[in-house]
């Protein structure tokens, strides 16, 4: 069913990324505000914050699992144990209507049921068998609509220890892009060259 394979983007956020101090380009994420409005509002408001430590500006991607996902959003501790939401320290899982159906989809990281903060991850695994287990425990809220080459560059960064990038991957600037009207995107893999 072709209709089911598409979903509406209601708003976008952008992240201007640096890798090891060098500009790597912009990632634009389309937010699925009709399906998960509370989750999307959390992401948008944190992207709109101009004060480092209050939102995503100057925050790092602290966790990298090559060909699986890149994770960021901990703007208080930078290691995955911090961050907070616009609703308080954590907020509940809004729903699990959306599956981790392709590369470039963006989902909330958590530490168990109803523990959403500001942490999120971008999928970089092509094999659905490797990501199906995320369905029903992580809230999918968006998709990379521009900047997958940046995500693939992040994916190639060397790691130290288990999953820590060897060089800093930083959101140098970020913000919200309001749309005049929603548009459709595919739930499938984001093209690697856009």
N, C-alpha and C positions, 0 to 999 in steps of 0.2 A: 504494500500500500504506500504509494508515493506521498500522500498527505502526511502520514505518520512519520515519514523520514525527515520532515522539516519542522522547524520550530521558530517562533518569532523572537527577534532581538528587539528589546524595548529601549535600551540605553547602552552606551559603551563606556568603558574606562580605558585609559591608556597608561602604559608604563614605559618610560624611557630608560633603557637598560645600559649599564656599563659592566664590562668584564675586565677585571684587573686594571681598573682605572681608565679603560678605553671605551668610548661610546660604541655600543653594539647595535643600536637602533631601537625602534619603537614596537611594542606589542600592543595591539588593540584587541580588547575582549568584549564581545557582545554578550549582554546580560539577558537572561530569560525571565524577565520580570512578570510575565503573565502566569508562569508556573510556580515560581518561588520568589514572590515580591519582597518578603522580609529579608531573605538571604541576599538578594540583589541590592536592596537598600543599604544593607550593612557594608557590602563591598564598595558601592558608589560613594557613600559618605566617608569611608576611610581613605578612598582614593582622592577625595576632594580636600582632605586636610592638608594644610600648608606647613604645619609645625611637625618637624621630625619627632618621633616618639609618640605622636598622637594618631598616626595613620601610616599609609604605605610609603610616603616620601622618605627617601634615604634608607629604606628597609632592604634587607638582603634576602636572596634565595639561599637558605642555609642548608638545604638537603637536596641531594641529587642522586637519583637512582637511574643510571644510564639505560636508555631505551625502555624506561618505565614511567618516570615522572620527575618534574622539578618542583620543589616546594618552597614557598616563601610566606611572608606575611607576619612574621614575628617581629614587630617593631619595638618591643620593649626589651627582650633579652637576646634576640638574634639566634637562638638555638633550637627553637621549636617548643620551648616550655613556657613562653610568654605570649604577649598579644592579648587583645580583648576586643569585644564587639561594641557596637553602638548601643546595644540593649543591656549592657552589663558585662561582667567577666566572661560569661558564656551565654549561649542561647540555644533553644531546642532545635532538633532536626525538623525542618519545615515540612518536608515530604520527600519521598523517594520515587517520584513519578518519572524522573529522568534517569536513564542508564548511562553508564560510562561507555558510550557507544562508538567512540572514535578518538583518534589522535587529535590533540588540540582542545579537547573538552576540558573544562575547568571545574574543579570540585572542592568542597570544603574538607580540609584536614580536621581530624578530631582525635580525642583520646578516649573514645568510647561513646556510648549513647548520649545524645543531647549535650555535647560539650563543644559546640562550635564557638570559635573565637574570631580571629582575623586571619587565621592560617588557611592557605589554599594550595592546591597543586594543579599543574598542567600536565595532562597525559602525553607521553611520548612513546607508548607501546602500540605497535600495529596489531599484535595478536590478541584477539578478544579473550582468549582463554586466560591470558595473563592479567586481565583487569576485571573480569566478570565478578570476582569475589568482592569488589568494591561496591557493587550494586546493593542497595538496601542498607548500607551502613555509612555512606558518604553522600552528601547532598550536592548533586551536579547543578551548577547555576549559570554556566556560560560557556563560550567557545572563543578561541582565538580566531578573529576574522582578518587580521593582518599581523604579520610579524613572525610567522612560523620559522623563517630562516634564523631569526634571533633565538627562538626557542631551541632550534637544532644546534646552534653554536653553544648555548648553555649546556645542552645535553653532552657536548664533547669535552667540557671542562674536566680536567683531571680531578680525582678525589683523594682525600687523605682519610685514613681510618675507614669507617664503614660507608659513610655517605656525605661527608663534608667537602664542599668544593675547595680545591687547593688555593684558588684565588677568589677575591670578593666578586660576587655577582650582585649588583646594587640597582635598586629602583631610584634613579637619580631625580626623576620628576614623574608626576602622575596627575591624573585629573579625570573629570567626567565629560563625556561628549553626549549632549542631549540630541535626540533625533526628532525630526519634524513628524515622522511616522515610523512605526515598527516595520521591520523587513524580515524575510524568511532566510534561514540558513539551514544547511543539511546537518543532521545529527551524526553523519558519518565523518571519516577522517578529514581533517583540514588539509588542503593542498600544501605540499612542503615548500613551494616556491613563492607563496603569497604572504 
